[in-house]
């Protein structure tokens, strides 16, 4: 399914947050998909990280 979708879409860049599904990135690069990893930095990176962590859905049973 992934191969067909990538073929149908053409070259579409993929942007991911640092640490989000890193195991998928080498395969995307190998398939010719431009990949960018978003790395928060600067004086407000910790506040950004905490806010995103609070927004993340919790796994069932936690």
N, C-alpha and C positions, 0 to 999 in steps of 0.2 A: 504494500500500500504506500509506504514512504517513497519508494522509488518512482511509482507512478505519479504521486503528488508532486514530487520534485521535478519530474519531467514536464508535467502539465503547467506548472507555475513558471518554469524557466529559472533564471538566476535571480533569486530573492535572498537578500542578506538576512542572516539570523543574528539577533541580538539576545544575549543571555546575561543574567546577573552572575557575578562571581560566585562560584560554588553550585550553581543550578545545573544539575544533570551534566557534570563534566565528562561523564563516560560517553556521552553522545557526540561531543565536539570532534574528536578525531574522525569519526565516520562522516560527519557533515563536510569537514575539510577535504577528506578523501574524495567525496562525491562532487567537489567543486563548488560547494556553497560558501560564500563569503561569511565568516563568523566574526562577530565582535563580542568581547566580554566587557560588561560594564563594571568598572571598579570605582566605588565611591571613595573619595579622598577629600582632604581639606579639613577645616576646623569642625565641620558639622557632620562628618561621616558617621560618628557613633550615634547621634540622634537619628539619622537616616536609617541606620541598621536596626535600631530598636523599634522605630515606627514600622518598618517593613516586617520585622519579626512579629509584632503585635497584630499585623494585618493578615498574616499567613494562616490558612485554615489548619485546624488541629486534626491530627490523625484520629480516626475512630477509637474510642476506648481510653482517651487521655483526658 
